[in-house]
Amino acid sequence: MTNNIKYTNAPDDVETALDEAVVVADMLPSPAELVRKSAKEKITIAIDRDSLDLFKKYAKKHDAKYQTMINDVVGAYANKFLRR
């Protein structure tokens, strides 16, 4: 993509920055990559109240689901320490 735009009435540093800017490749994942679908199995588990409260508080603050967060933590642990 080549634009031959000449910026006018801009401060020199802004004009220089715009003239020297480079296009970077799109590094965002596609929508399909953002939607993770994996087989789930419902279980019953007892979790310390303090830990559960922390997950719920953090999830609420970040508009997330606490169960998904717990699942991600368990998955990360399993991949790092149990999958060999």
PDB file of N, CA, C and O in Angstrom:
ATOM      1  N   MET A   1       0.835  -1.161   0.000  1.00  0.00           N
ATOM      2  CA  MET A   1       0.000   0.000   0.000  1.00  0.00           C
ATOM      3  C   MET A   1       0.888   1.235   0.000  1.00  0.00           C
ATOM      4  O   MET A   1       1.612   1.479   0.965  1.00  0.00           O
ATOM      5  N   THR A   2       0.839   1.990  -1.041  1.00  0.00           N
ATOM      6  CA  THR A   2       1.644   3.194  -1.146  1.00  0.00           C
ATOM      7  C   THR A   2       0.725   4.387  -1.293  1.00  0.00           C
ATOM      8  O   THR A   2      -0.071   4.466  -2.229  1.00  0.00           O
ATOM      9  N   ASN A   3       0.842   5.306  -0.368  1.00  0.00           N
ATOM     10  CA  ASN A   3       0.080   6.553  -0.439  1.00  0.00           C
ATOM     11  C   ASN A   3       1.064   7.685  -0.632  1.00  0.00           C
ATOM     12  O   ASN A   3       2.061   7.777   0.083  1.00  0.00           O
ATOM     13  N   ASN A   4       0.795   8.522  -1.566  1.00  0.00           N
ATOM     14  CA  ASN A   4       1.627   9.695  -1.791  1.00  0.00           C
ATOM     15  C   ASN A   4       0.917  10.925  -1.279  1.00  0.00           C
ATOM     16  O   ASN A   4       0.658  11.866  -2.029  1.00  0.00           O
ATOM     17  N   ILE A   5       0.607  10.913  -0.014  1.00  0.00           N
ATOM     18  CA  ILE A   5      -0.102  12.024   0.608  1.00  0.00           C
ATOM     19  C   ILE A   5       0.925  12.967   1.212  1.00  0.00           C
ATOM     20  O   ILE A   5       1.835  12.530   1.917  1.00  0.00           O
ATOM     21  N   LYS A   6       0.789  14.214   0.948  1.00  0.00           N
ATOM     22  CA  LYS A   6       1.648  15.219   1.568  1.00  0.00           C
ATOM     23  C   LYS A   6       0.848  15.884   2.667  1.00  0.00           C
ATOM     24  O   LYS A   6      -0.185  16.498   2.400  1.00  0.00           O
ATOM     25  N   TYR A   7       1.308  15.769   3.889  1.00  0.00           N
ATOM     26  CA  TYR A   7       0.618  16.355   5.024  1.00  0.00           C
ATOM     27  C   TYR A   7       1.003  17.828   5.133  1.00  0.00           C
ATOM     28  O   TYR A   7       2.177  18.188   5.042  1.00  0.00           O
ATOM     29  N   THR A   8       0.008  18.654   5.325  1.00  0.00           N
ATOM     30  CA  THR A   8       0.268  20.093   5.452  1.00  0.00           C
ATOM     31  C   THR A   8      -0.263  20.586   6.787  1.00  0.00           C
ATOM     32  O   THR A   8      -1.160  19.992   7.385  1.00  0.00           O
ATOM     33  N   ASN A   9       0.310  21.674   7.228  1.00  0.00           N
ATOM     34  CA  ASN A   9      -0.101  22.324   8.476  1.00  0.00           C
ATOM     35  C   ASN A   9       0.047  21.427   9.706  1.00  0.00           C
ATOM     36  O   ASN A   9      -0.608  21.652  10.724  1.00  0.00           O
ATOM     37  N   ALA A  10       0.891  20.431   9.612  1.00  0.00           N
ATOM     38  CA  ALA A  10       1.156  19.575  10.770  1.00  0.00           C
ATOM     39  C   ALA A  10       2.500  19.983  11.357  1.00  0.00           C
ATOM     40  O   ALA A  10       3.386  20.416  10.620  1.00  0.00           O
ATOM     41  N   PRO A  11       2.667  19.850  12.672  1.00  0.00           N
ATOM     42  CA  PRO A  11       3.987  20.126  13.244  1.00  0.00           C
ATOM     43  C   PRO A  11       5.022  19.230  12.570  1.00  0.00           C
ATOM     44  O   PRO A  11       4.699  18.123  12.139  1.00  0.00           O
ATOM     45  N   ASP A  12       6.247  19.697  12.477  1.00  0.00           N
ATOM     46  CA  ASP A  12       7.293  18.957  11.767  1.00  0.00           C
ATOM     47  C   ASP A  12       7.473  17.539  12.293  1.00  0.00           C
ATOM     48  O   ASP A  12       7.641  16.605  11.508  1.00  0.00           O
ATOM     49  N   ASP A  13       7.439  17.366  13.618  1.00  0.00           N
ATOM     50  CA  ASP A  13       7.660  16.029  14.164  1.00  0.00           C
ATOM     51  C   ASP A  13       6.527  15.075  13.800  1.00  0.00           C
ATOM     52  O   ASP A  13       6.779  13.894  13.563  1.00  0.00           O
ATOM     53  N   VAL A  14       5.300  15.551  13.752  1.00  0.00           N
ATOM     54  CA  VAL A  14       4.166  14.708  13.374  1.00  0.00           C
ATOM     55  C   VAL A  14       4.248  14.373  11.895  1.00  0.00           C
ATOM     56  O   VAL A  14       4.042  13.225  11.502  1.00  0.00           O
ATOM     57  N   GLU A  15       4.548  15.369  11.077  1.00  0.00           N
ATOM     58  CA  GLU A  15       4.657  15.147   9.635  1.00  0.00           C
ATOM     59  C   GLU A  15       5.777  14.151   9.338  1.00  0.00           C
ATOM     60  O   GLU A  15       5.612  13.257   8.507  1.00  0.00           O
ATOM     61  N   THR A  16       6.897  14.304  10.005  1.00  0.00           N
ATOM     62  CA  THR A  16       8.021  13.384   9.808  1.00  0.00           C
ATOM     63  C   THR A  16       7.640  11.980  10.235  1.00  0.00           C
ATOM     64  O   THR A  16       7.928  11.013   9.530  1.00  0.00           O
ATOM     65  N   ALA A  17       6.997  11.865  11.381  1.00  0.00           N
ATOM     66  CA  ALA A  17       6.590  10.545  11.870  1.00  0.00           C
ATOM     67  C   ALA A  17       5.633   9.875  10.895  1.00  0.00           C
ATOM     68  O   ALA A  17       5.771   8.683  10.621  1.00  0.00           O
ATOM     69  N   LEU A  18       4.680  10.608  10.376  1.00  0.00           N
ATOM     70  CA  LEU A  18       3.737  10.042   9.421  1.00  0.00           C
ATOM     71  C   LEU A  18       4.430   9.656   8.122  1.00  0.00           C
ATOM     72  O   LEU A  18       4.133   8.609   7.546  1.00  0.00           O
ATOM     73  N   ASP A  19       5.348  10.492   7.661  1.00  0.00           N
ATOM     74  CA  ASP A  19       6.074  10.190   6.427  1.00  0.00           C
ATOM     75  C   ASP A  19       6.951   8.954   6.576  1.00  0.00           C
ATOM     76  O   ASP A  19       7.134   8.207   5.614  1.00  0.00           O
ATOM     77  N   GLU A  20       7.494   8.729   7.768  1.00  0.00           N
ATOM     78  CA  GLU A  20       8.406   7.608   7.994  1.00  0.00           C
ATOM     79  C   GLU A  20       7.702   6.357   8.518  1.00  0.00           C
ATOM     80  O   GLU A  20       8.347   5.331   8.739  1.00  0.00           O
ATOM     81  N   ALA A  21       6.400   6.434   8.717  1.00  0.00           N
ATOM     82  CA  ALA A  21       5.658   5.280   9.242  1.00  0.00           C
ATOM     83  C   ALA A  21       5.708   4.124   8.254  1.00  0.00           C
ATOM     84  O   ALA A  21       5.731   4.322   7.040  1.00  0.00           O
ATOM     85  N   VAL A  22       5.726   2.922   8.797  1.00  0.00           N
ATOM     86  CA  VAL A  22       5.724   1.712   7.960  1.00  0.00           C
ATOM     87  C   VAL A  22       4.481   0.896   8.286  1.00  0.00           C
ATOM     88  O   VAL A  22       3.984   0.919   9.412  1.00  0.00           O
ATOM     89  N   VAL A  23       3.994   0.186   7.297  1.00  0.00           N
ATOM     90  CA  VAL A  23       2.837  -0.674   7.482  1.00  0.00           C
ATOM     91  C   VAL A  23       3.321  -1.960   8.142  1.00  0.00           C
ATOM     92  O   VAL A  23       4.316  -2.547   7.717  1.00  0.00           O
ATOM     93  N   VAL A  24       2.623  -2.389   9.167  1.00  0.00           N
ATOM     94  CA  VAL A  24       2.970  -3.647   9.834  1.00  0.00           C
ATOM     95  C   VAL A  24       1.922  -4.693   9.492  1.00  0.00           C
ATOM     96  O   VAL A  24       0.755  -4.381   9.256  1.00  0.00           O
ATOM     97  N   ALA A  25       2.364  -5.925   9.472  1.00  0.00           N
ATOM     98  CA  ALA A  25       1.444  -7.020   9.165  1.00  0.00           C
ATOM     99  C   ALA A  25       0.393  -7.142  10.260  1.00  0.00           C
ATOM    100  O   ALA A  25       0.668  -6.878  11.431  1.00  0.00           O
ATOM    101  N   ASP A  26      -0.808  -7.542   9.872  1.00  0.00           N
ATOM    102  CA  ASP A  26      -1.879  -7.752  10.830  1.00  0.00           C
ATOM    103  C   ASP A  26      -1.511  -8.947  11.693  1.00  0.00           C
ATOM    104  O   ASP A  26      -1.337 -10.052  11.180  1.00  0.00           O
ATOM    105  N   MET A  27      -1.390  -8.736  12.998  1.00  0.00           N
ATOM    106  CA  MET A  27      -0.986  -9.827  13.880  1.00  0.00           C
ATOM    107  C   MET A  27      -2.118 -10.291  14.780  1.00  0.00           C
ATOM    108  O   MET A  27      -1.899 -11.077  15.702  1.00  0.00           O
ATOM    109  N   LEU A  28      -3.307  -9.818  14.521  1.00  0.00           N
ATOM    110  CA  LEU A  28      -4.453 -10.261  15.305  1.00  0.00           C
ATOM    111  C   LEU A  28      -4.957 -11.601  14.791  1.00  0.00           C
ATOM    112  O   LEU A  28      -4.959 -11.838  13.583  1.00  0.00           O
ATOM    113  N   PRO A  29      -5.380 -12.471  15.684  1.00  0.00           N
ATOM    114  CA  PRO A  29      -5.944 -13.748  15.227  1.00  0.00           C
ATOM    115  C   PRO A  29      -7.286 -13.525  14.534  1.00  0.00           C
ATOM    116  O   PRO A  29      -7.989 -12.549  14.800  1.00  0.00           O
ATOM    117  N   SER A  30      -7.618 -14.442  13.651  1.00  0.00           N
ATOM    118  CA  SER A  30      -8.905 -14.354  12.971  1.00  0.00           C
ATOM    119  C   SER A  30     -10.017 -14.651  13.973  1.00  0.00           C
ATOM    120  O   SER A  30      -9.756 -15.245  15.019  1.00  0.00           O
ATOM    121  N   PRO A  31     -11.253 -14.247  13.673  1.00  0.00           N
ATOM    122  CA  PRO A  31     -12.366 -14.559  14.583  1.00  0.00           C
ATOM    123  C   PRO A  31     -12.490 -16.062  14.840  1.00  0.00           C
ATOM    124  O   PRO A  31     -12.826 -16.475  15.950  1.00  0.00           O
ATOM    125  N   ALA A  32     -12.223 -16.874  13.827  1.00  0.00           N
ATOM    126  CA  ALA A  32     -12.311 -18.324  14.012  1.00  0.00           C
ATOM    127  C   ALA A  32     -11.290 -18.821  15.034  1.00  0.00           C
ATOM    128  O   ALA A  32     -11.551 -19.772  15.770  1.00  0.00           O
ATOM    129  N   GLU A  33     -10.129 -18.173  15.072  1.00  0.00           N
ATOM    130  CA  GLU A  33      -9.105 -18.580  16.036  1.00  0.00           C
ATOM    131  C   GLU A  33      -9.439 -18.136  17.458  1.00  0.00           C
ATOM    132  O   GLU A  33      -8.943 -18.710  18.427  1.00  0.00           O
ATOM    133  N   LEU A  34     -10.276 -17.119  17.577  1.00  0.00           N
ATOM    134  CA  LEU A  34     -10.648 -16.628  18.904  1.00  0.00           C
ATOM    135  C   LEU A  34     -11.709 -17.495  19.569  1.00  0.00           C
ATOM    136  O   LEU A  34     -11.824 -17.510  20.794  1.00  0.00           O
ATOM    137  N   VAL A  35     -12.468 -18.201  18.778  1.00  0.00           N
ATOM    138  CA  VAL A  35     -13.537 -19.042  19.311  1.00  0.00           C
ATOM    139  C   VAL A  35     -12.979 -20.442  19.517  1.00  0.00           C
ATOM    140  O   VAL A  35     -12.776 -21.203  18.571  1.00  0.00           O
ATOM    141  N   ARG A  36     -12.740 -20.753  20.772  1.00  0.00           N
ATOM    142  CA  ARG A  36     -12.184 -22.066  21.088  1.00  0.00           C
ATOM    143  C   ARG A  36     -13.315 -23.006  21.461  1.00  0.00           C
ATOM    144  O   ARG A  36     -14.045 -22.775  22.425  1.00  0.00           O
ATOM    145  N   LYS A  37     -13.444 -24.046  20.701  1.00  0.00           N
ATOM    146  CA  LYS A  37     -14.437 -25.069  21.014  1.00  0.00           C
ATOM    147  C   LYS A  37     -13.672 -26.359  21.279  1.00  0.00           C
ATOM    148  O   LYS A  37     -12.973 -26.874  20.407  1.00  0.00           O
ATOM    149  N   SER A  38     -13.810 -26.854  22.460  1.00  0.00           N
ATOM    150  CA  SER A  38     -13.187 -28.138  22.779  1.00  0.00           C
ATOM    151  C   SER A  38     -14.192 -28.952  23.595  1.00  0.00           C
ATOM    152  O   SER A  38     -15.097 -28.413  24.231  1.00  0.00           O
ATOM    153  N   ALA A  39     -14.000 -30.240  23.551  1.00  0.00           N
ATOM    154  CA  ALA A  39     -14.907 -31.126  24.274  1.00  0.00           C
ATOM    155  C   ALA A  39     -14.796 -30.839  25.773  1.00  0.00           C
ATOM    156  O   ALA A  39     -13.695 -30.767  26.320  1.00  0.00           O
ATOM    157  N   LYS A  40     -15.904 -30.682  26.404  1.00  0.00           N
ATOM    158  CA  LYS A  40     -15.943 -30.424  27.850  1.00  0.00           C
ATOM    159  C   LYS A  40     -16.692 -31.556  28.531  1.00  0.00           C
ATOM    160  O   LYS A  40     -17.583 -32.178  27.955  1.00  0.00           O
ATOM    161  N   GLU A  41     -16.310 -31.799  29.754  1.00  0.00           N
ATOM    162  CA  GLU A  41     -17.018 -32.785  30.564  1.00  0.00           C
ATOM    163  C   GLU A  41     -17.368 -32.129  31.884  1.00  0.00           C
ATOM    164  O   GLU A  41     -16.498 -31.578  32.558  1.00  0.00           O
ATOM    165  N   LYS A  42     -18.616 -32.185  32.250  1.00  0.00           N
ATOM    166  CA  LYS A  42     -19.049 -31.586  33.511  1.00  0.00           C
ATOM    167  C   LYS A  42     -18.627 -32.496  34.665  1.00  0.00           C
ATOM    168  O   LYS A  42     -18.796 -33.714  34.627  1.00  0.00           O
ATOM    169  N   ILE A  43     -18.072 -31.851  35.689  1.00  0.00           N
ATOM    170  CA  ILE A  43     -17.654 -32.578  36.889  1.00  0.00           C
ATOM    171  C   ILE A  43     -18.095 -31.779  38.113  1.00  0.00           C
ATOM    172  O   ILE A  43     -18.502 -30.622  38.011  1.00  0.00           O
ATOM    173  N   THR A  44     -18.005 -32.416  39.249  1.00  0.00           N
ATOM    174  CA  THR A  44     -18.219 -31.722  40.515  1.00  0.00           C
ATOM    175  C   THR A  44     -16.872 -31.699  41.218  1.00  0.00           C
ATOM    176  O   THR A  44     -16.205 -32.726  41.342  1.00  0.00           O
ATOM    177  N   ILE A  45     -16.481 -30.521  41.674  1.00  0.00           N
ATOM    178  CA  ILE A  45     -15.176 -30.374  42.313  1.00  0.00           C
ATOM    179  C   ILE A  45     -15.325 -29.432  43.505  1.00  0.00           C
ATOM    180  O   ILE A  45     -16.085 -28.465  43.450  1.00  0.00           O
ATOM    181  N   ALA A  46     -14.613 -29.712  44.555  1.00  0.00           N
ATOM    182  CA  ALA A  46     -14.595 -28.830  45.721  1.00  0.00           C
ATOM    183  C   ALA A  46     -13.351 -27.953  45.629  1.00  0.00           C
ATOM    184  O   ALA A  46     -12.231 -28.452  45.518  1.00  0.00           O
ATOM    185  N   ILE A  47     -13.566 -26.640  45.676  1.00  0.00           N
ATOM    186  CA  ILE A  47     -12.472 -25.672  45.579  1.00  0.00           C
ATOM    187  C   ILE A  47     -12.507 -24.798  46.822  1.00  0.00           C
ATOM    188  O   ILE A  47     -13.578 -24.435  47.308  1.00  0.00           O
ATOM    189  N   ASP A  48     -11.333 -24.464  47.329  1.00  0.00           N
ATOM    190  CA  ASP A  48     -11.267 -23.579  48.494  1.00  0.00           C
ATOM    191  C   ASP A  48     -12.067 -22.316  48.227  1.00  0.00           C
ATOM    192  O   ASP A  48     -11.975 -21.730  47.149  1.00  0.00           O
ATOM    193  N   ARG A  49     -12.846 -21.902  49.207  1.00  0.00           N
ATOM    194  CA  ARG A  49     -13.702 -20.718  49.082  1.00  0.00           C
ATOM    195  C   ARG A  49     -12.880 -19.487  48.704  1.00  0.00           C
ATOM    196  O   ARG A  49     -13.294 -18.708  47.845  1.00  0.00           O
ATOM    197  N   ASP A  50     -11.710 -19.305  49.344  1.00  0.00           N
ATOM    198  CA  ASP A  50     -10.881 -18.131  49.055  1.00  0.00           C
ATOM    199  C   ASP A  50     -10.453 -18.102  47.584  1.00  0.00           C
ATOM    200  O   ASP A  50     -10.508 -17.057  46.937  1.00  0.00           O
ATOM    201  N   SER A  51     -10.030 -19.248  47.068  1.00  0.00           N
ATOM    202  CA  SER A  51      -9.607 -19.313  45.670  1.00  0.00           C
ATOM    203  C   SER A  51     -10.773 -19.028  44.738  1.00  0.00           C
ATOM    204  O   SER A  51     -10.640 -18.265  43.781  1.00  0.00           O
ATOM    205  N   LEU A  52     -11.909 -19.637  45.019  1.00  0.00           N
ATOM    206  CA  LEU A  52     -13.093 -19.434  44.177  1.00  0.00           C
ATOM    207  C   LEU A  52     -13.525 -17.970  44.199  1.00  0.00           C
ATOM    208  O   LEU A  52     -13.870 -17.407  43.160  1.00  0.00           O
ATOM    209  N   ASP A  53     -13.505 -17.361  45.366  1.00  0.00           N
ATOM    210  CA  ASP A  53     -13.875 -15.946  45.472  1.00  0.00           C
ATOM    211  C   ASP A  53     -12.934 -15.065  44.650  1.00  0.00           C
ATOM    212  O   ASP A  53     -13.377 -14.104  44.020  1.00  0.00           O
ATOM    213  N   LEU A  54     -11.646 -15.385  44.654  1.00  0.00           N
ATOM    214  CA  LEU A  54     -10.687 -14.609  43.869  1.00  0.00           C
ATOM    215  C   LEU A  54     -10.969 -14.742  42.373  1.00  0.00           C
ATOM    216  O   LEU A  54     -10.934 -13.753  41.641  1.00  0.00           O
ATOM    217  N   PHE A  55     -11.250 -15.970  41.920  1.00  0.00           N
ATOM    218  CA  PHE A  55     -11.574 -16.173  40.507  1.00  0.00           C
ATOM    219  C   PHE A  55     -12.838 -15.404  40.133  1.00  0.00           C
ATOM    220  O   PHE A  55     -12.876 -14.743  39.096  1.00  0.00           O
ATOM    221  N   LYS A  56     -13.863 -15.484  40.964  1.00  0.00           N
ATOM    222  CA  LYS A  56     -15.116 -14.791  40.672  1.00  0.00           C
ATOM    223  C   LYS A  56     -14.917 -13.279  40.647  1.00  0.00           C
ATOM    224  O   LYS A  56     -15.459 -12.599  39.776  1.00  0.00           O
ATOM    225  N   LYS A  57     -14.149 -12.748  41.592  1.00  0.00           N
ATOM    226  CA  LYS A  57     -13.899 -11.313  41.651  1.00  0.00           C
ATOM    227  C   LYS A  57     -13.146 -10.844  40.407  1.00  0.00           C
ATOM    228  O   LYS A  57     -13.510  -9.837  39.800  1.00  0.00           O
ATOM    229  N   TYR A  58     -12.105 -11.572  40.031  1.00  0.00           N
ATOM    230  CA  TYR A  58     -11.309 -11.198  38.864  1.00  0.00           C
ATOM    231  C   TYR A  58     -12.146 -11.311  37.592  1.00  0.00           C
ATOM    232  O   TYR A  58     -12.077 -10.445  36.719  1.00  0.00           O
ATOM    233  N   ALA A  59     -12.935 -12.377  37.489  1.00  0.00           N
ATOM    234  CA  ALA A  59     -13.779 -12.582  36.307  1.00  0.00           C
ATOM    235  C   ALA A  59     -14.787 -11.445  36.172  1.00  0.00           C
ATOM    236  O   ALA A  59     -14.994 -10.926  35.075  1.00  0.00           O
ATOM    237  N   LYS A  60     -15.407 -11.058  37.271  1.00  0.00           N
ATOM    238  CA  LYS A  60     -16.392  -9.979  37.228  1.00  0.00           C
ATOM    239  C   LYS A  60     -15.735  -8.668  36.806  1.00  0.00           C
ATOM    240  O   LYS A  60     -16.289  -7.919  36.002  1.00  0.00           O
ATOM    241  N   LYS A  61     -14.559  -8.397  37.351  1.00  0.00           N
ATOM    242  CA  LYS A  61     -13.836  -7.171  37.035  1.00  0.00           C
ATOM    243  C   LYS A  61     -13.489  -7.092  35.549  1.00  0.00           C
ATOM    244  O   LYS A  61     -13.472  -6.005  34.972  1.00  0.00           O
ATOM    245  N   HIS A  62     -13.213  -8.246  34.930  1.00  0.00           N
ATOM    246  CA  HIS A  62     -12.775  -8.279  33.536  1.00  0.00           C
ATOM    247  C   HIS A  62     -13.851  -8.825  32.595  1.00  0.00           C
ATOM    248  O   HIS A  62     -13.559  -9.194  31.457  1.00  0.00           O
ATOM    249  N   ASP A  63     -15.084  -8.871  33.073  1.00  0.00           N
ATOM    250  CA  ASP A  63     -16.209  -9.343  32.265  1.00  0.00           C
ATOM    251  C   ASP A  63     -15.894 -10.687  31.612  1.00  0.00           C
ATOM    252  O   ASP A  63     -16.045 -10.863  30.403  1.00  0.00           O
ATOM    253  N   ALA A  64     -15.457 -11.622  32.437  1.00  0.00           N
ATOM    254  CA  ALA A  64     -15.082 -12.954  31.968  1.00  0.00           C
ATOM    255  C   ALA A  64     -15.880 -13.990  32.747  1.00  0.00           C
ATOM    256  O   ALA A  64     -16.669 -13.646  33.627  1.00  0.00           O
ATOM    257  N   LYS A  65     -15.672 -15.247  32.420  1.00  0.00           N
ATOM    258  CA  LYS A  65     -16.344 -16.338  33.119  1.00  0.00           C
ATOM    259  C   LYS A  65     -15.335 -17.044  34.015  1.00  0.00           C
ATOM    260  O   LYS A  65     -14.283 -17.493  33.560  1.00  0.00           O
ATOM    261  N   TYR A  66     -15.673 -17.134  35.285  1.00  0.00           N
ATOM    262  CA  TYR A  66     -14.718 -17.707  36.232  1.00  0.00           C
ATOM    263  C   TYR A  66     -14.449 -19.182  35.953  1.00  0.00           C
ATOM    264  O   TYR A  66     -13.331 -19.653  36.161  1.00  0.00           O
ATOM    265  N   GLN A  67     -15.455 -19.918  35.486  1.00  0.00           N
ATOM    266  CA  GLN A  67     -15.241 -21.332  35.200  1.00  0.00           C
ATOM    267  C   GLN A  67     -14.255 -21.511  34.043  1.00  0.00           C
ATOM    268  O   GLN A  67     -13.436 -22.429  34.059  1.00  0.00           O
ATOM    269  N   THR A  68     -14.336 -20.640  33.049  1.00  0.00           N
ATOM    270  CA  THR A  68     -13.391 -20.696  31.933  1.00  0.00           C
ATOM    271  C   THR A  68     -11.987 -20.382  32.426  1.00  0.00           C
ATOM    272  O   THR A  68     -11.019 -21.005  31.989  1.00  0.00           O
ATOM    273  N   MET A  69     -11.873 -19.421  33.329  1.00  0.00           N
ATOM    274  CA  MET A  69     -10.564 -19.087  33.879  1.00  0.00           C
ATOM    275  C   MET A  69      -9.976 -20.265  34.645  1.00  0.00           C
ATOM    276  O   MET A  69      -8.794 -20.575  34.498  1.00  0.00           O
ATOM    277  N   ILE A  70     -10.786 -20.916  35.454  1.00  0.00           N
ATOM    278  CA  ILE A  70     -10.313 -22.082  36.214  1.00  0.00           C
ATOM    279  C   ILE A  70      -9.897 -23.187  35.243  1.00  0.00           C
ATOM    280  O   ILE A  70      -8.866 -23.831  35.434  1.00  0.00           O
ATOM    281  N   ASN A  71     -10.707 -23.405  34.199  1.00  0.00           N
ATOM    282  CA  ASN A  71     -10.382 -24.418  33.201  1.00  0.00           C
ATOM    283  C   ASN A  71      -9.039 -24.110  32.529  1.00  0.00           C
ATOM    284  O   ASN A  71      -8.237 -25.017  32.308  1.00  0.00           O
ATOM    285  N   ASP A  72      -8.792 -22.841  32.206  1.00  0.00           N
ATOM    286  CA  ASP A  72      -7.535 -22.456  31.575  1.00  0.00           C
ATOM    287  C   ASP A  72      -6.340 -22.686  32.498  1.00  0.00           C
ATOM    288  O   ASP A  72      -5.275 -23.114  32.052  1.00  0.00           O
ATOM    289  N   VAL A  73      -6.523 -22.401  33.779  1.00  0.00           N
ATOM    290  CA  VAL A  73      -5.443 -22.636  34.753  1.00  0.00           C
ATOM    291  C   VAL A  73      -5.146 -24.134  34.869  1.00  0.00           C
ATOM    292  O   VAL A  73      -3.984 -24.541  34.865  1.00  0.00           O
ATOM    293  N   VAL A  74      -6.183 -24.940  34.971  1.00  0.00           N
ATOM    294  CA  VAL A  74      -5.996 -26.395  35.066  1.00  0.00           C
ATOM    295  C   VAL A  74      -5.327 -26.908  33.786  1.00  0.00           C
ATOM    296  O   VAL A  74      -4.422 -27.739  33.851  1.00  0.00           O
ATOM    297  N   GLY A  75      -5.769 -26.417  32.633  1.00  0.00           N
ATOM    298  CA  GLY A  75      -5.171 -26.837  31.368  1.00  0.00           C
ATOM    299  C   GLY A  75      -3.705 -26.458  31.255  1.00  0.00           C
ATOM    300  O   GLY A  75      -2.885 -27.259  30.807  1.00  0.00           O
ATOM    301  N   ALA A  76      -3.373 -25.235  31.661  1.00  0.00           N
ATOM    302  CA  ALA A  76      -1.971 -24.790  31.619  1.00  0.00           C
ATOM    303  C   ALA A  76      -1.105 -25.643  32.534  1.00  0.00           C
ATOM    304  O   ALA A  76       0.008 -26.021  32.168  1.00  0.00           O
ATOM    305  N   TYR A  77      -1.615 -25.944  33.723  1.00  0.00           N
ATOM    306  CA  TYR A  77      -0.877 -26.793  34.663  1.00  0.00           C
ATOM    307  C   TYR A  77      -0.663 -28.180  34.062  1.00  0.00           C
ATOM    308  O   TYR A  77       0.443 -28.719  34.096  1.00  0.00           O
ATOM    309  N   ALA A  78      -1.734 -28.749  33.514  1.00  0.00           N
ATOM    310  CA  ALA A  78      -1.639 -30.089  32.931  1.00  0.00           C
ATOM    311  C   ALA A  78      -0.629 -30.116  31.789  1.00  0.00           C
ATOM    312  O   ALA A  78       0.176 -31.042  31.690  1.00  0.00           O
ATOM    313  N   ASN A  79      -0.670 -29.102  30.927  1.00  0.00           N
ATOM    314  CA  ASN A  79       0.262 -29.071  29.796  1.00  0.00           C
ATOM    315  C   ASN A  79       1.708 -28.903  30.236  1.00  0.00           C
ATOM    316  O   ASN A  79       2.613 -29.468  29.622  1.00  0.00           O
ATOM    317  N   LYS A  80       1.934 -28.136  31.288  1.00  0.00           N
ATOM    318  CA  LYS A  80       3.305 -27.879  31.737  1.00  0.00           C
ATOM    319  C   LYS A  80       3.872 -29.032  32.565  1.00  0.00           C
ATOM    320  O   LYS A  80       5.030 -29.410  32.388  1.00  0.00           O
ATOM    321  N   PHE A  81       3.075 -29.584  33.455  1.00  0.00           N
ATOM    322  CA  PHE A  81       3.630 -30.534  34.413  1.00  0.00           C
ATOM    323  C   PHE A  81       3.201 -31.979  34.202  1.00  0.00           C
ATOM    324  O   PHE A  81       3.897 -32.888  34.655  1.00  0.00           O
ATOM    325  N   LEU A  82       2.098 -32.218  33.542  1.00  0.00           N
ATOM    326  CA  LEU A  82       1.589 -33.598  33.450  1.00  0.00           C
ATOM    327  C   LEU A  82       1.735 -34.213  32.056  1.00  0.00           C
ATOM    328  O   LEU A  82       1.818 -35.434  31.923  1.00  0.00           O
ATOM    329  N   ARG A  83       1.767 -33.374  31.021  1.00  0.00           N
ATOM    330  CA  ARG A  83       1.851 -33.898  29.639  1.00  0.00           C
ATOM    331  C   ARG A  83       3.321 -34.093  29.297  1.00  0.00           C
ATOM    332  O   ARG A  83       4.057 -33.126  29.099  1.00  0.00           O
ATOM    333  N   ARG A  84       3.734 -35.326  29.232  1.00  0.00           N
ATOM    334  CA  ARG A  84       5.149 -35.621  28.898  1.00  0.00           C
ATOM    335  C   ARG A  84       5.235 -36.757  27.951  1.00  0.00           C
ATOM    336  O   ARG A  84       6.333 -37.150  27.556  1.00  0.00           O
TER     337      ARG A  84
END
